[in-house]
Amino acid sequence: MAKTEDLPFFLRPVGLVLIVGLLTVIKLFAAANAYIVEDEAYYRLWGLFPALSYYDHPPMIGWWIAAGQALFGDTVFALRVLVVTSGLVGSLALWRTATIFFDRRIAGWAVLFLNTSLLIGVGGILATPDAPSVVFWGLTLWALAELSVSKNPYWWLLVGLMAGLGLLSKYSLLFLGAGIVFWLVWVPEARRWFGTWQLWAGGIIALICFSPVLYWNHLHEWASFYKQFGRAGSGGFTAKFIFEFLGALVGLLNPLIAILAAAGGAMLFKSVRARENAASLILLTTLPFLLYLTYHSLHSRVQANWPAPLFPAFAMMAAVFVGSLRPDQQFWRKVAVAGAGLGILVAVLVQSHAVWTFTGQFARKDPTFQLRGWQEIKASVKQLAEQEDAAYILTMSYGLNGQVDFLMKDTLPVIQVTERIRYIMMPDPDETLFQQPGLYITEKRRDKSGDLEKSFETVEELAVLERKVKGVPLEELVVYKVDGLKGPVFEPLVLR
């Protein structure tokens, strides 16, 4: 085991604390000052109306946001504060896991690589279900590492708790459960756990944790399960998306770190073939989800954020390769340092750009474009609402609905008339509200104003608002006046 005094400063605990702490401070600043993206605006409503579960995902991110809102009010910072601070917990769990399985040198590299991966280092401020899923996946792996080294079966109870909380975060944690079973079957010394009551009790704890999601789905005709599992591998076979998936995976992991992770994964695979415990646990808990994502990419698009729970394991793989280098293999050490440096540089630049826009020339190709131009839209919408004496605002997409709701909070109710299953945790507005004039706001490219003509006598275009960044157009929003109620406003509630 590497001694602390033999490690470079940046791999020692104090050095890691300084690096991770500095990156966390930068994230907290960006979290408080950068505007929100569409999904965050939507999940904000979950925090305002905590529920057992939701149509799109399990409830953990909604609960985290609700806790932040209880502490800091209905603010951008409240949405993100637990997301950012949870990264500290994830880093500590990864350090301990790698220390147990390997040594402090590898643990230091693993923490450094995780925090300088682009998805975690740059995207680590966004309040989405990926944040708790990454943390609880990592905590489950840590508890399994403690189990392996201590041989104490009571660690299974914590494994079950962490995995259960992970299932409350995102359904992808089911693949971690499959990986644990693979490990139990593959490694001879792990098979003995099947004979302990603690393993089965851990499974029951995980199921109890997951029970709010099961109960919610039971009450709502299993709507969330149909939505998420119904798209698994949907569509015919195509090679159209596989390279997009692999490119996004490499890019968001950090290209230099991805090379190291591939080399480390190959090294660990040799140990897996020998049924070695640590390597088997790391790779076999990663494999089911990675195989599914690859399979899915051969049928339809894999969203770039989906592999996020695998990033701690990828960071550990990269660290295994770098930690095993001989003294004369300086090239790969330079690659490792360059990869970490690149990640830190990109994180600082992107977080700064999110707060202070450097340029608008990239328009919608800029990954931060969703943050831009909303304050100007807010002023224009408020002026139109006052001009038309509007009592409410209607929308037809969840992202825009969330954004406009946040802009107009404490002034006018904002209501999505479609996909009402998304808002089943909220009380429906009184239909008499629609007897008054209102506004309908839509993205120009998704304009469905004609659908409202069955509900209102008047559907009249008032203005086209342009969302911009530094004078560069991003999208056009069309605002309509609706008045003269003549039929039902909401679409029928469809649970599946």
Buried (B, 14 or more C-beta within 10 A) or exposed (E): EBEEEEBEEBBBBEBBBEBBEEBBEBBBBBBBEBBBBBBBBBBBBBBBBBBBBBBBBBBBBBBBBBBBBEEBEBBBBBBBBBBBBBBBBBBBBBBBBBBBBBBBBBBBBBBBBBBBBBBBBBBBBBBBBBBBBBBBBBBBBBBBBBBBBEEEBEBBBBBBBBBBBBBBBBBBBBBBBBBBBBBBEBBEEBEEBEEEEBBBBBBEBBBEBBBBBBEBBEEBEBBBBBBBEEEEEEEEEEEEBBEEBBEBBBEBBBEBBBBBBBBBBEBBEEBBEEEBBBBBBBBBBBBBBBEBBBEBBBBBBBEBBBBBBBBBBBBBBBBBBBBBEEEEEEEBEEBBBEBBEBBBEBBBEBBBBBBEBEEBEEBEEBBBBBBBBBEEBBEBBBEBBEEBEBBBBBBBBBBBBBBBBBBBEEEBBBBBBBBBBBBBBBEEEEEEBBEEBBBBBBBEEEBEBEBBEEBBEBBEEBBEBBBBBEEBEBBBBBBBBBBEBEEEBBEEEEBE
